[in-house]
Amino acid sequence: MAAASYRIIDEPAASPLSRAIVNPFLIVLAGMLLPLLLGSAMRYPQLLALLWFALNGIALRGPTLRQELAWIIGGAAFLLGFLPAFRLAMQADLLSVSTVVAYGPYIAIARSAIILTVLYRLYVLQNDSYQLHRYLHGDRA
């Protein structure tokens, strides 16, 4: 006779990926440090952090998974489309090279701010699910 286990109905079931769940703050830190560590080896190291957020969100199975995936897709589209957008604007004579060079530091700051906003928003969306996972499955967290 198989032993029946007690389970609360509202308790989220553990997924096969539950061993891969990490604190989303660590992913934000990785997203901030990866450009320093892999900046010369990779063109867009923040994509690794976004991919990690996607894996973490799928493993957590939180109620905000769709929002998280939307932010991840938007962040990846921003990262991959930022430089080509400036190139297209310069080719269409909407921006001059001297303007881009003059405002280059401010453009870089704006790009970093947008990327950090995406990472922070993903942290906020995943943190509640992570804390619940940690509370319910303390032995696996």
Buried (B, 14 or more C-beta within 10 A) or exposed (E): EEEEEEEEEEEBEBBEEBEEBBBBEEBBBBBBEBBEEBEEEEEBBBBBBBEBBBBBBBBBBBEBBEBBBEBBEBBBEBBEEBEEEBEEBBEEEEBEEEEBEEEEEEBEEEBEEBBBEBBBBBBEBBBBBBEBBEEBBEEEB
